[in-house]
Amino acid sequence: MPQVLMNAREIKPLVYHLHTAAALPHPTDQTVPLSLIPAFLLVFLICAIISFLVCSLAKAVFPKFRSGEHKPGTHRPDLPTGGREIKTIELPLVGGPSFILTIVGTGIGAAYLLHFSQDQWTLLLIALGATLAYALVGFIDDWGKVYRNSGLSEHTKFIGVFLVGCIAAVVYFFLLPNLGQESYSIWKDLPILNTILCVHPIKGTLNCSIAGNPVSYYSWLIFLTLLTGCVGSATSICVDFSDGLDGLAGGLVFSASLAMGIVVASLVGQEPKGIVLEVLALLGAGSILGYLPWNWPSAWAARKGKAPRRAKIYMGDSGALGLGGLLAMIAIFSRNEVLLLLIGGAFVLEGASAFISARVLTRIFRRRLQVLRFTSSREFVPHTEFPLPFLATPLHHHFDLLGWARDRLVYGAWGLGACFAILGVLSSLAQIGWQRYLARFLCVLLLAIVWSSGSWSKSYFVGKHPPERTRRRRLALYYGYPLRLMGIRLYHLVEVIEASEDVIETPAEELALWQRMTIFDARSMLGLYCYRAGYYPAALAQWTRIPERNRVLRPEIVRLLADVDKSLALESQETQPMRRDQLLPAEPILEGNLLPADLPNPYEPVRQEETNGIQEVWNGRKPPSFISIENDDHGDQEDQITTPLQGGSQP
């Protein structure tokens, strides 16, 4: 009986320890004290207002702090034409420094307002110092882009943010031993790691003290340093990757910060660090709320359309790396690194798409892959002919190339980020086990669906429009799958050409319809059918959309273009034949620091203005000096049907 009483006394502190553990607390017995809610709201609102005002001031004081870096790409719609410098379309890189300084200043003020203890001050200053250091790495990169037209290399930037995370972990470990010198689940329970991170585990506990054991002490120090360095660098760089369209990164960080704030709210009143983490999360959300009005998304693009641009400033690498580092510090200090993967699922997609497609698959394919179709050719095979999962990376550039309106693309990404944030919060705070697992499963499923959308939308096919008719149909370009599932179209109509189905002559050509292929093969087919029907300007518009390095891999196009030259000479009935380069509208002159590798986007539909421009030259009128390829001021990507042209005689 005395032995039974002794075990009961040992069990009581164990039960208390389980209820006060930091990992995955239950909201039923841990709620935010009502007295702190007004203070939290005040911190959030003050941070948002100050961020808005400081961004406005920075825009007025530093209007020329603009990037001059050229980012190479095959067909980048965000670069200027007509001899304009890159800096004429770039915006001041002042948003990041503005709201990072706001976060630091408001955070220190909140600490005085909430009467932080010494340990709370230490934790706050470590997090703010790390955020400022991440932002400093980005600011050095921005400074080089502005004054040297070239920022830090990828390796240098990664080393910089990795070292910042490692230093923050070491400071956290030694200055806060009651928090930093304690291993926790899931890391201490992993095979192999459990033998060194927690030598004397207590069954059923989430945390394990490493005091008094040199092996666990130094092992946990090394592991925590590497963990913080990896989580900090991965999160900051993924946020940086997502900062490719106006408002995209800001909206995603806002939802992720609010989600982390909800998760750590259960620690407020239960653990001293809870109030600090809550303040940090609200600072991140509030600063972005003040910045977003200055970086609101729109349908604007440099090479198309007349849509007004609502964004006035960029956050730059200083803002993106700083915000990513702040999210990483909140996750590390709250011991929710794995949960950050779910809440930041949009960042995972952006970073994974860039790393896997551009850094891994492209390099492997370049060295090991042989495209049998081009093995007999001596021409260089560009990576756009490889079976990559996306047209371009990071992921948002894939849909940008498809012609999606940029404002709608950003709004959709915001909704996607909000879904990840909600599911991540549910997976953490759900009271029943199956609910948490269901939320995690839905997160992974959503990741898989968005990832697979790349392979779904990157392939094109030539078909007949409209598919429901049985005769008098035109040929059209689609992307997706030539299928309907329960009445839902799994394809998207890109454009309809002048040629009808009557130009199809052989069974092999009929079988080639509705077959998925690259955009370059689809453009080749469409140009052939326009050529066969006598619509030479339309054929040229299709073929010239194919980049030169992809066109030389298709010698049949070169032969057909030579035939077009002969047909044009006969059509014009001139002594001196009209050359094809006289018929095509002149390419915009690319000057300044813009390299001549950026060509028209082959994935966008051929607009009526482009074909009409060729037709005007054909008819002897002066070609336009600039051709717009946008159909309205709002960037709506509706189905475009080019007007039938009066072509020449049949070849």
C-alpha positions as CSV (number, residue, x, y, z in Angstrom):
1,M,0.0,0.0,0.0
2,P,2.8,2.6,0.7
3,Q,4.3,1.7,-2.6
4,V,1.0,2.4,-4.3
5,L,0.8,5.9,-2.6
6,M,4.4,6.7,-3.7
7,N,3.5,5.9,-7.3
8,A,0.5,8.2,-7.1
9,R,2.6,11.0,-5.8
10,E,5.0,10.5,-8.8
11,I,2.1,10.5,-11.2
12,K,0.6,13.8,-10.1
13,P,3.5,16.0,-11.4
14,L,3.7,13.9,-14.5
15,V,0.0,14.7,-15.3
16,Y,0.6,18.4,-14.6
17,H,3.6,18.3,-16.9
18,L,1.5,16.8,-19.7
19,H,-1.1,19.5,-19.4
20,T,1.5,22.3,-19.6
21,A,3.5,20.9,-22.4
22,A,4.0,23.2,-25.4
23,A,3.4,20.9,-28.2
24,L,-0.2,20.7,-29.5
25,P,-2.0,22.1,-26.5
26,H,-5.8,21.5,-26.2
27,P,-7.9,24.6,-26.3
28,T,-10.5,23.3,-23.9
29,D,-8.4,24.0,-20.8
30,Q,-6.1,26.7,-22.2
31,T,-7.6,30.0,-23.4
32,V,-6.3,33.5,-23.8
33,P,-7.0,35.7,-20.7
34,L,-9.7,38.2,-21.6
35,S,-7.7,41.0,-20.1
36,L,-5.0,40.6,-22.8
37,I,-7.3,40.6,-25.8
38,P,-7.6,44.5,-26.0
39,A,-3.8,44.8,-25.6
40,F,-3.2,42.3,-28.4
41,L,-5.7,44.1,-30.7
42,L,-4.0,47.4,-29.9
43,V,-0.6,46.1,-30.8
44,F,-2.0,44.7,-34.1
45,L,-3.7,47.9,-35.1
46,I,-0.8,50.2,-34.1
47,C,1.6,48.0,-36.1
48,A,-0.6,48.1,-39.1
49,I,-1.0,51.9,-39.0
50,I,2.7,52.6,-38.4
51,S,3.6,50.2,-41.2
52,F,1.3,52.0,-43.6
53,L,2.7,55.4,-42.7
54,V,6.3,54.4,-42.8
55,C,5.8,52.7,-46.2
56,S,4.3,56.0,-47.5
57,L,7.2,58.0,-46.1
58,A,9.8,55.6,-47.6
59,K,8.1,55.8,-51.0
60,A,8.3,59.6,-51.0
61,V,11.9,59.8,-49.6
62,F,13.5,57.0,-51.6
63,P,11.7,56.9,-55.0
64,K,14.8,55.9,-56.9
65,F,15.7,52.9,-54.8
66,R,14.8,50.5,-57.7
67,S,16.3,47.3,-58.9
68,G,18.2,47.2,-62.2
69,E,18.8,43.4,-62.2
70,H,18.0,41.5,-65.3
71,K,16.4,38.1,-64.5
72,P,16.9,35.8,-67.5
73,G,13.9,34.0,-69.0
74,T,12.7,32.8,-72.3
75,H,9.6,34.9,-72.5
76,R,9.1,37.0,-69.4
77,P,5.9,39.1,-69.7
78,D,7.1,41.4,-66.8
79,L,10.0,42.9,-68.7
80,P,9.8,46.1,-70.8
81,T,10.2,46.6,-74.5
82,G,10.9,49.4,-76.9
83,G,14.3,50.5,-75.5
84,R,13.1,51.1,-71.9
85,E,15.3,50.4,-69.0
86,I,14.3,47.8,-66.4
87,K,14.2,50.5,-63.8
88,T,11.4,52.3,-65.6
89,I,9.0,49.5,-64.6
90,E,10.5,48.4,-61.3
91,L,9.1,49.9,-58.1
92,P,11.1,51.2,-55.1
93,L,12.3,48.4,-52.9
94,V,11.4,50.2,-49.7
95,G,8.5,48.1,-48.4
96,G,10.6,45.5,-46.6
97,P,12.8,47.9,-44.6
98,S,9.7,49.9,-43.7
99,F,7.7,47.2,-42.1
100,I,10.7,45.3,-40.6
101,L,11.6,48.5,-38.7
102,T,8.0,48.8,-37.8
103,I,8.0,45.3,-36.4
104,V,11.1,45.9,-34.3
105,G,9.9,49.2,-32.9
106,T,6.3,48.1,-32.2
107,G,7.5,44.9,-30.6
108,I,9.7,46.8,-28.2
109,G,6.8,49.1,-27.4
110,A,4.5,46.2,-26.8
111,A,7.0,44.6,-24.4
112,Y,6.8,47.8,-22.3
113,L,3.0,47.9,-22.5
114,L,2.6,44.3,-21.4
115,H,5.4,44.5,-18.7
116,F,7.5,41.6,-20.0
117,S,9.8,39.7,-17.6
118,Q,13.5,39.3,-18.2
119,D,13.1,35.9,-19.9
120,Q,10.3,37.3,-22.1
121,W,12.4,40.3,-23.1
122,T,15.3,37.9,-23.9
123,L,13.0,35.7,-26.1
124,L,11.5,38.8,-27.9
125,L,14.9,40.3,-28.6
126,I,16.3,37.0,-30.0
127,A,13.3,36.8,-32.4
128,L,13.5,40.5,-33.4
129,G,17.2,40.3,-33.8
130,A,17.0,37.3,-36.0
131,T,14.2,39.0,-38.1
132,L,16.4,42.0,-38.5
133,A,19.4,39.9,-39.4
134,Y,17.4,38.0,-42.1
135,A,16.2,41.4,-43.4
136,L,19.8,42.6,-43.5
137,V,20.8,39.8,-45.8
138,G,18.0,40.7,-48.1
139,F,18.8,44.4,-47.9
140,I,22.4,43.7,-49.0
141,D,20.9,41.8,-51.9
142,D,18.6,44.7,-52.8
143,W,21.4,47.2,-52.5
144,G,23.4,45.3,-55.1
145,K,20.5,45.1,-57.5
146,V,20.0,48.9,-57.2
147,Y,23.6,50.0,-57.5
148,R,25.3,47.1,-59.4
149,N,22.3,45.7,-61.3
150,S,23.2,42.3,-59.7
151,G,22.3,41.0,-56.2
152,L,23.8,38.2,-54.1
153,S,24.4,34.8,-55.7
154,E,22.1,32.0,-54.6
155,H,24.8,30.3,-52.6
156,T,25.8,33.5,-50.8
157,K,22.2,34.3,-49.9
158,F,21.6,30.8,-48.6
159,I,24.7,30.8,-46.5
160,G,23.7,34.2,-45.1
161,V,20.2,33.1,-43.9
162,F,21.5,29.7,-42.7
163,L,24.1,31.4,-40.5
164,V,21.5,33.8,-39.1
165,G,19.3,30.8,-38.0
166,C,22.3,29.0,-36.5
167,I,23.4,32.0,-34.5
168,A,19.8,32.6,-33.3
169,A,19.6,29.0,-32.1
170,V,22.9,29.2,-30.2
171,V,21.8,32.4,-28.4
172,Y,18.5,30.8,-27.6
173,F,20.1,27.7,-26.2
174,F,22.5,29.5,-23.8
175,L,20.5,32.6,-22.8
176,L,17.2,30.7,-22.2
177,P,18.3,27.3,-20.8
178,N,14.9,26.5,-19.4
179,L,13.5,26.6,-22.9
180,G,16.4,25.9,-25.2
181,Q,18.0,23.1,-23.3
182,E,15.1,20.8,-23.5
183,S,14.5,18.3,-26.3
184,Y,10.9,17.6,-27.4
185,S,8.7,15.6,-29.6
186,I,8.7,14.7,-32.4
187,W,12.5,14.9,-32.6
188,K,13.4,13.1,-29.4
189,D,11.1,10.1,-30.4
190,L,12.7,9.5,-33.8
191,P,14.7,6.3,-34.3
192,I,18.5,6.8,-33.7
193,L,17.9,10.4,-32.5
194,N,16.1,9.2,-29.4
195,T,19.3,7.5,-28.2
196,I,21.3,10.7,-28.1
197,L,18.7,13.5,-27.7
198,C,17.0,11.9,-24.7
199,V,19.1,9.4,-22.9
200,H,16.8,9.0,-20.0
201,P,13.2,9.4,-21.4
202,I,10.1,9.5,-19.2
203,K,7.4,7.5,-20.9
204,G,4.5,9.6,-22.0
205,T,6.2,12.9,-21.7
206,L,6.6,15.4,-24.6
207,N,9.8,17.0,-23.4
208,C,13.1,15.7,-22.1
209,S,15.6,17.7,-20.1
210,I,19.2,17.3,-21.2
211,A,20.8,18.7,-18.1
212,G,23.5,16.5,-16.5
213,N,24.1,14.4,-19.6
214,P,27.0,15.6,-21.8
215,V,25.9,13.4,-24.8
216,S,22.4,14.8,-24.8
217,Y,23.6,18.3,-24.1
218,Y,25.9,18.7,-27.0
219,S,23.8,16.5,-29.3
220,W,20.8,18.7,-28.7
221,L,22.8,21.9,-29.2
222,I,24.1,20.7,-32.6
223,F,20.6,19.4,-33.6
224,L,18.8,22.6,-32.5
225,T,21.4,24.7,-34.4
226,L,21.0,22.8,-37.6
227,L,17.2,22.6,-37.2
228,T,16.9,26.3,-36.8
229,G,19.3,27.0,-39.6
230,C,17.4,24.8,-42.0
231,V,13.9,25.9,-41.0
232,G,14.9,29.5,-41.0
233,S,16.6,29.4,-44.4
234,A,13.9,27.3,-46.0
235,T,11.1,29.4,-44.8
236,S,12.7,32.7,-45.7
237,I,13.8,31.6,-49.2
238,C,10.4,30.1,-49.9
239,V,8.7,33.4,-49.0
240,D,11.3,35.1,-51.2
241,F,10.3,32.8,-54.1
242,S,6.6,33.7,-53.6
243,D,7.4,37.4,-54.0
244,G,7.0,37.4,-57.7
245,L,3.7,39.1,-58.3
246,D,2.3,42.2,-56.7
247,G,0.7,41.3,-53.4
248,L,1.3,37.6,-53.6
249,A,3.8,37.1,-50.8
250,G,2.1,39.7,-48.6
251,G,-1.3,38.0,-48.6
252,L,0.2,34.6,-48.0
253,V,2.3,35.8,-45.0
254,F,-0.7,37.5,-43.6
255,S,-2.8,34.3,-43.4
256,A,0.2,32.3,-42.1
257,S,0.9,34.8,-39.4
258,L,-2.7,34.9,-38.2
259,A,-2.7,31.1,-38.2
260,M,0.4,30.9,-36.1
261,G,-1.1,33.5,-33.8
262,I,-4.1,31.3,-33.3
263,V,-2.0,28.2,-32.6
264,V,0.3,30.0,-30.0
265,A,-2.7,31.7,-28.4
266,S,-3.3,28.5,-26.4
267,L,0.1,29.1,-24.7
268,V,-0.8,32.6,-23.4
269,G,-1.5,32.5,-19.7
270,Q,0.0,29.0,-19.5
271,E,3.6,29.6,-20.3
272,P,5.6,32.8,-20.1
273,K,6.7,32.5,-23.7
274,G,3.1,32.3,-25.0
275,I,2.5,36.1,-24.8
276,V,5.8,36.8,-26.6
277,L,5.0,34.5,-29.5
278,E,1.5,35.9,-29.7
279,V,2.9,39.4,-30.0
280,L,5.4,38.3,-32.7
281,A,2.6,36.7,-34.8
282,L,0.4,39.8,-34.5
283,L,3.3,42.0,-35.5
284,G,3.9,40.0,-38.6
285,A,0.2,40.1,-39.6
286,G,-0.2,43.8,-38.7
287,S,2.9,45.0,-40.6
288,I,1.7,43.2,-43.7
289,L,-1.8,44.7,-43.4
290,G,-0.2,48.1,-43.5
291,Y,2.0,47.3,-46.4
292,L,-0.6,45.6,-48.7
293,P,-2.4,48.8,-49.8
294,W,0.9,49.9,-51.3
295,N,1.4,46.6,-53.1
296,W,-2.1,45.6,-54.1
297,P,-2.4,43.2,-57.0
298,S,-3.7,44.2,-60.4
299,A,-3.8,42.8,-63.9
300,W,-0.9,45.0,-65.0
301,A,2.0,43.5,-67.0
302,A,4.8,45.4,-68.7
303,R,4.4,43.9,-72.2
304,K,0.6,43.8,-72.5
305,G,-2.5,45.7,-71.8
306,K,-3.4,49.1,-70.4
307,A,-4.6,47.9,-67.0
308,P,-3.5,50.4,-64.3
309,R,-1.0,49.2,-61.8
310,R,-2.1,49.5,-58.2
311,A,1.2,48.6,-56.6
312,K,3.5,51.5,-55.7
313,I,6.4,49.7,-53.9
314,Y,8.0,46.3,-53.5
315,M,8.9,44.6,-50.2
316,G,12.2,43.4,-51.8
317,D,14.4,40.6,-50.5
318,S,14.7,42.4,-47.2
319,G,11.0,42.1,-46.5
320,A,10.6,38.6,-47.9
321,L,13.6,37.1,-46.0
322,G,12.7,39.1,-42.8
323,L,9.1,37.9,-42.8
324,G,10.1,34.3,-43.5
325,G,12.6,34.4,-40.7
326,L,10.0,35.8,-38.3
327,L,7.6,32.9,-39.1
328,A,10.5,30.4,-38.6
329,M,11.4,31.9,-35.2
330,I,7.7,31.6,-34.1
331,A,7.6,28.0,-35.2
332,I,10.9,27.1,-33.5
333,F,10.2,28.8,-30.2
334,S,6.7,27.3,-30.1
335,R,8.0,23.9,-31.2
336,N,5.7,23.8,-34.2
337,E,8.2,23.4,-37.0
338,V,6.2,20.5,-38.6
339,L,2.9,22.5,-38.3
340,L,4.6,25.4,-40.2
341,L,4.8,23.0,-43.3
342,L,1.0,22.7,-43.2
343,I,0.1,26.3,-42.5
344,G,2.6,27.5,-45.0
345,G,1.6,25.0,-47.7
346,A,1.6,27.7,-50.4
347,F,5.2,28.5,-49.6
348,V,6.1,24.8,-49.7
349,L,4.6,24.7,-53.2
350,E,6.6,27.7,-54.4
351,G,9.9,26.6,-52.9
352,A,9.5,22.9,-53.9
353,S,8.5,23.7,-57.5
354,A,11.6,25.9,-57.9
355,F,14.0,23.5,-56.3
356,I,12.7,20.2,-57.8
357,S,12.1,21.5,-61.3
358,A,14.9,24.0,-61.8
359,R,17.6,22.8,-59.5
360,V,17.2,19.0,-59.6
361,L,15.2,17.7,-62.6
362,T,16.6,20.2,-65.2
363,R,20.2,19.4,-64.2
364,I,19.6,15.6,-64.2
365,F,17.8,15.8,-67.6
366,R,20.5,17.9,-69.1
367,R,23.2,15.3,-68.2
368,R,21.3,12.0,-68.4
369,L,18.2,12.5,-70.5
370,Q,18.0,11.9,-74.2
371,V,15.0,13.1,-76.1
372,L,14.9,10.4,-78.9
373,R,13.1,12.7,-81.2
374,F,16.1,15.0,-81.3
375,T,19.0,12.6,-81.0
376,S,19.8,12.9,-84.7
377,S,19.9,16.7,-84.6
378,R,23.0,18.5,-83.7
379,E,21.1,21.5,-82.4
380,F,21.0,22.4,-78.7
381,V,17.9,21.0,-77.0
382,P,16.5,23.6,-74.6
383,H,15.1,22.6,-71.2
384,T,11.6,23.6,-72.4
385,E,11.6,20.3,-74.4
386,F,12.2,18.3,-71.2
387,P,9.3,16.6,-69.4
388,L,9.4,19.0,-66.5
389,P,6.4,19.3,-64.2
390,F,5.8,23.0,-64.8
391,L,6.3,25.5,-67.6
392,A,8.2,27.8,-65.3
393,T,9.1,28.1,-61.6
394,P,8.3,29.2,-59.0
395,L,4.8,27.9,-59.4
396,H,3.0,31.2,-59.8
397,H,5.0,31.8,-63.0
398,H,3.5,28.7,-64.5
399,F,0.0,30.1,-64.4
400,D,1.3,33.5,-65.4
401,L,2.6,32.0,-68.6
402,L,-0.7,30.4,-69.2
403,G,-2.2,33.8,-69.5
404,W,-4.2,34.0,-66.2
405,A,-5.1,37.5,-65.2
406,R,-2.5,38.4,-62.5
407,D,-5.0,39.9,-60.1
408,R,-7.2,36.8,-60.2
409,L,-4.1,34.6,-59.9
410,V,-3.0,36.4,-56.7
411,Y,-6.5,36.3,-55.2
412,G,-6.7,32.6,-55.9
413,A,-3.3,32.1,-54.2
414,W,-4.5,34.1,-51.2
415,G,-7.5,31.8,-51.0
416,L,-5.2,28.8,-51.3
417,G,-3.0,30.1,-48.5
418,A,-6.1,30.7,-46.3
419,C,-7.2,27.1,-46.8
420,F,-3.8,25.8,-45.8
421,A,-3.8,28.1,-42.7
422,I,-7.3,26.9,-41.6
423,L,-6.4,23.3,-42.1
424,G,-3.1,23.7,-40.2
425,V,-4.9,25.3,-37.3
426,L,-7.5,22.6,-37.2
427,S,-4.8,19.9,-37.3
428,S,-3.2,21.5,-34.2
429,L,-6.2,22.4,-32.1
430,A,-8.8,19.7,-32.9
431,Q,-9.8,17.9,-29.7
432,I,-10.3,14.5,-31.3
433,G,-7.5,12.5,-32.8
434,W,-9.3,11.6,-36.1
435,Q,-10.1,15.3,-36.7
436,R,-6.5,16.2,-36.5
437,Y,-5.5,13.4,-38.8
438,L,-8.3,14.4,-41.2
439,A,-7.1,18.0,-41.4
440,R,-3.5,16.9,-42.0
441,F,-4.7,14.5,-44.8
442,L,-6.7,17.3,-46.4
443,C,-3.6,19.5,-46.3
444,V,-1.5,16.9,-48.1
445,L,-4.3,16.2,-50.6
446,L,-4.6,19.9,-51.4
447,L,-0.8,20.0,-51.9
448,A,-1.0,17.1,-54.3
449,I,-3.9,18.6,-56.3
450,V,-2.1,21.9,-56.8
451,W,1.1,20.2,-57.7
452,S,-0.6,18.0,-60.2
453,S,-2.2,21.0,-61.8
454,G,1.1,21.7,-63.4
455,S,1.2,18.4,-65.4
456,W,-2.5,18.9,-66.2
457,S,-2.1,22.4,-67.7
458,K,1.4,22.3,-69.2
459,S,0.4,20.1,-72.2
460,Y,-1.6,21.3,-75.2
461,F,-3.6,19.7,-77.9
462,V,-5.2,20.7,-81.2
463,G,-8.9,20.0,-81.6
464,K,-12.0,21.1,-83.3
465,H,-14.2,23.9,-82.1
466,P,-16.9,23.6,-80.9
467,P,-16.5,19.9,-80.1
468,E,-20.3,19.3,-80.0
469,R,-20.8,20.1,-83.7
470,T,-20.5,17.5,-86.4
471,R,-19.5,19.8,-89.3
472,R,-18.3,23.3,-90.1
473,R,-15.9,23.4,-87.2
474,R,-12.7,25.4,-86.9
475,L,-9.4,24.1,-85.5
476,A,-8.5,25.4,-82.1
477,L,-5.8,25.2,-79.5
478,Y,-6.5,23.9,-76.0
479,Y,-4.6,23.0,-72.9
480,G,-5.4,20.3,-70.3
481,Y,-7.0,17.0,-71.0
482,P,-9.4,16.4,-73.9
483,L,-12.0,15.0,-71.4
484,R,-15.1,15.9,-69.5
485,L,-15.7,14.5,-66.0
486,M,-19.3,14.6,-64.8
487,G,-19.9,17.5,-67.2
488,I,-16.8,19.4,-65.9
489,R,-14.3,20.4,-68.7
490,L,-10.8,19.3,-68.0
491,Y,-9.5,21.5,-70.7
492,H,-9.3,25.2,-71.5
493,L,-9.8,26.8,-74.9
494,V,-6.8,29.1,-75.8
495,E,-7.6,30.3,-79.3
496,V,-9.5,29.4,-82.5
497,I,-7.6,29.7,-85.8
498,E,-8.9,30.6,-89.3
499,A,-8.5,27.1,-90.8
500,S,-11.4,24.7,-90.6
501,E,-11.4,21.0,-90.3
502,D,-11.5,20.7,-94.1
503,V,-7.7,21.2,-94.3
504,I,-7.1,17.8,-92.7
505,E,-6.2,15.5,-95.5
506,T,-4.9,12.2,-94.0
507,P,-6.1,9.7,-91.3
508,A,-2.8,10.3,-89.5
509,E,-3.6,14.0,-89.2
510,E,-7.0,13.2,-87.9
511,L,-5.5,10.9,-85.3
512,A,-3.1,13.7,-84.3
513,L,-6.0,15.8,-83.1
514,W,-6.9,15.7,-79.4
515,Q,-3.5,14.3,-78.6
516,R,-1.5,16.1,-75.8
517,M,1.8,17.6,-76.9
518,T,4.1,20.5,-76.2
519,I,3.0,24.0,-77.1
520,F,5.7,24.1,-79.8
521,D,4.3,21.1,-81.6
522,A,0.8,22.5,-81.3
523,R,1.9,25.8,-82.8
524,S,3.6,23.9,-85.6
525,M,0.4,22.0,-86.4
526,L,-1.7,25.2,-86.3
527,G,0.7,27.0,-88.6
528,L,0.7,24.1,-91.0
529,Y,-3.1,24.1,-91.2
530,C,-3.3,27.9,-91.7
531,Y,-0.6,27.6,-94.4
532,R,-2.5,24.9,-96.1
533,A,-5.7,26.9,-96.1
534,G,-3.8,29.9,-97.6
535,Y,-3.9,32.1,-94.4
536,Y,-0.2,33.0,-94.6
537,P,-0.2,35.8,-92.0
538,A,-1.9,33.5,-89.5
539,A,0.6,30.8,-90.3
540,L,3.5,33.2,-89.7
541,A,1.9,34.4,-86.4
542,Q,1.8,30.8,-85.2
543,W,5.3,29.8,-86.2
544,T,7.0,33.0,-85.0
545,R,5.5,32.4,-81.6
546,I,7.9,29.4,-81.3
547,P,11.2,30.5,-79.9
548,E,14.1,30.2,-82.4
549,R,15.9,27.6,-80.4
550,N,12.8,25.4,-80.4
551,R,12.0,26.2,-84.0
552,V,15.4,25.0,-85.3
553,L,14.6,21.5,-83.9
554,R,11.7,21.3,-86.3
555,P,13.2,21.6,-89.8
556,E,9.8,21.2,-91.4
557,I,8.9,24.6,-90.2
558,V,12.0,26.1,-91.8
559,R,11.0,24.5,-95.1
560,L,7.5,25.8,-94.9
561,L,8.7,29.3,-94.0
562,A,10.8,29.2,-97.2
563,D,7.7,28.2,-99.1
564,V,5.9,31.2,-97.6
565,D,8.7,33.4,-99.0
566,K,8.0,32.1,-102.5
567,S,4.2,32.4,-102.1
568,L,4.6,36.0,-100.9
569,A,6.7,36.8,-103.9
570,L,4.0,35.5,-106.2
571,E,1.2,37.2,-104.2
572,S,2.9,40.6,-104.3
573,Q,3.8,40.2,-108.0
574,E,6.9,42.2,-107.5
575,T,10.2,41.9,-109.4
576,Q,12.0,41.8,-106.1
577,P,10.5,39.2,-103.9
578,M,9.0,40.4,-100.6
579,R,10.9,38.7,-97.8
580,R,9.3,37.2,-94.7
581,D,11.1,39.6,-92.4
582,Q,9.4,42.5,-94.3
583,L,6.0,41.0,-93.7
584,L,6.4,40.4,-90.0
585,P,6.1,43.3,-87.6
586,A,9.4,44.5,-86.4
587,E,10.4,43.1,-83.0
588,P,10.7,45.8,-80.3
589,I,14.2,47.1,-79.9
590,L,15.7,45.8,-76.6
591,E,18.1,48.2,-75.2
592,G,19.6,49.2,-71.8
593,N,20.3,46.4,-69.5
594,L,17.6,44.1,-71.0
595,L,19.1,41.1,-72.8
596,P,17.6,40.1,-76.2
597,A,16.6,36.6,-74.9
598,D,13.1,37.7,-73.8
599,L,10.7,36.9,-76.7
600,P,6.9,36.8,-77.0
601,N,5.2,34.2,-74.9
602,P,4.2,31.1,-77.0
603,Y,1.7,30.1,-74.4
604,E,-0.5,33.1,-74.8
605,P,-3.2,33.2,-77.6
606,V,-2.3,34.9,-80.8
607,R,-4.3,38.1,-80.7
608,Q,-6.2,39.6,-83.6
609,E,-4.0,42.6,-83.5
610,E,-0.9,40.5,-84.2
611,T,-2.4,38.8,-87.3
612,N,-3.9,42.0,-88.5
613,G,-0.5,43.7,-88.2
614,I,1.0,41.1,-90.6
615,Q,-2.0,41.5,-92.9
616,E,-1.5,45.2,-93.1
617,V,2.1,44.8,-94.1
618,W,1.0,42.2,-96.7
619,N,-1.5,44.7,-98.1
620,G,1.2,47.4,-98.3
621,R,0.3,49.5,-95.3
622,K,2.7,50.8,-92.7
623,P,3.2,48.3,-89.9
624,P,2.3,49.4,-86.3
625,S,5.3,50.2,-84.2
626,F,3.8,48.5,-81.1
627,I,1.3,45.8,-81.0
628,S,-0.8,45.2,-77.9
629,I,-1.8,41.7,-77.1
630,E,-4.3,42.4,-74.3
631,N,-8.0,42.6,-75.0
632,D,-9.1,44.9,-72.2
633,D,-8.0,47.1,-69.4
634,H,-8.6,44.4,-66.7
635,G,-6.5,41.6,-68.1
636,D,-9.4,39.2,-68.7
637,Q,-8.2,36.2,-70.5
638,E,-11.3,35.4,-72.6
639,D,-11.3,33.0,-75.6
640,Q,-10.0,34.8,-78.6
641,I,-11.2,34.0,-82.1
642,T,-9.1,35.6,-84.7
643,T,-10.9,37.2,-87.6
644,P,-10.7,35.3,-90.9
645,L,-8.1,36.9,-93.3
646,Q,-8.2,37.2,-97.0
647,G,-5.3,34.9,-97.8
648,G,-3.7,34.3,-101.1
649,S,-4.2,31.4,-103.4
650,Q,-3.7,27.9,-102.4
651,P,-0.1,26.7,-102.7
